[in-house]
Amino acid sequence: MPSASAALALLPPESSRLCTIASRSRASSGLSRRRLSPLEALERDAIVQSLLDSGGNKAKAAEALGMSRATIYRKIHGYGILIPAR
């Protein structure tokens, strides 16, 4: 399995930018920077990609991933994902 930095390099530029922003946000907000398991990293990346595909629409991203809006909001917060302002 590739390292996190190698996996990040494989993502499209907009995905890696969003993950980088999220990492910086977590560091500056004082949230824990625990290491994600491979499954959590895949889930976070799928959420980021779905958000990008849906233009930031959380309801559409959640539907595409087969989860509720409440779940995607919880996971977005838990992973520290930031949605850039339009």
C-alpha positions in Angstrom: 0.0 0.0 0.0 1.4 3.4 -0.9 2.3 6.0 1.8 -0.2 8.8 2.5 2.0 11.3 0.6 2.3 8.9 -2.4 -1.5 8.4 -2.4 -2.1 12.1 -2.2 0.2 12.6 -5.2 -2.1 10.2 -7.2 -5.2 12.4 -6.5 -6.3 15.1 -9.0 -4.8 18.5 -8.1 -8.1 19.8 -6.7 -8.4 16.8 -4.4 -4.9 17.1 -3.0 -5.4 20.9 -2.5 -8.6 20.2 -0.5 -6.9 17.6 1.6 -3.9 19.9 2.2 -6.3 22.7 3.3 -8.0 20.3 5.6 -4.7 19.2 7.2 -3.7 22.8 7.8 -7.2 23.6 9.2 -7.0 20.7 11.7 -3.5 21.8 12.8 -4.6 25.4 13.3 -7.9 24.6 15.1 -6.2 22.3 17.6 -8.0 19.2 16.5 -6.2 15.9 16.9 -3.9 15.0 14.1 -4.1 11.3 14.6 -3.0 9.0 11.8 -5.8 7.7 9.7 -6.1 4.0 9.1 -6.0 3.0 5.4 -9.8 2.5 5.4 -10.4 6.0 7.0 -8.0 7.5 4.4 -9.9 5.8 1.6 -13.2 7.0 3.0 -12.0 10.6 3.4 -10.7 10.6 -0.2 -14.0 9.2 -1.5 -15.9 12.0 0.4 -13.5 14.6 -1.0 -13.9 13.3 -4.5 -17.7 13.1 -4.2 -17.8 16.7 -2.9 -15.7 17.8 -5.9 -17.9 15.9 -8.3 -21.1 17.4 -6.8 -19.7 21.0 -6.8 -19.6 21.0 -3.0 -23.2 20.0 -2.7 -23.2 17.8 0.5 -26.6 16.3 -0.1 -25.7 15.1 -3.6 -22.3 13.9 -2.4 -24.0 11.9 0.4 -26.5 10.4 -1.9 -23.8 9.4 -4.4 -21.9 7.7 -1.5 -25.0 6.0 -0.2 -25.0 7.8 3.2 -27.3 10.3 4.9 -26.7 14.0 5.0 -26.1 13.8 8.8 -23.5 11.1 8.2 -21.6 13.1 5.6 -21.7 16.2 7.8 -20.3 14.2 10.7 -17.6 12.7 8.6 -16.6 16.0 7.0 -16.3 17.5 10.5 -14.4 14.4 11.8 -11.9 14.4 9.0 -11.5 18.1 9.0 -12.5 18.5 5.4 -13.0 22.1 4.4 -15.2 23.1 1.5 -13.7 26.1 -0.3 -16.0 29.1 -0.7 -17.6 29.5 -4.1 
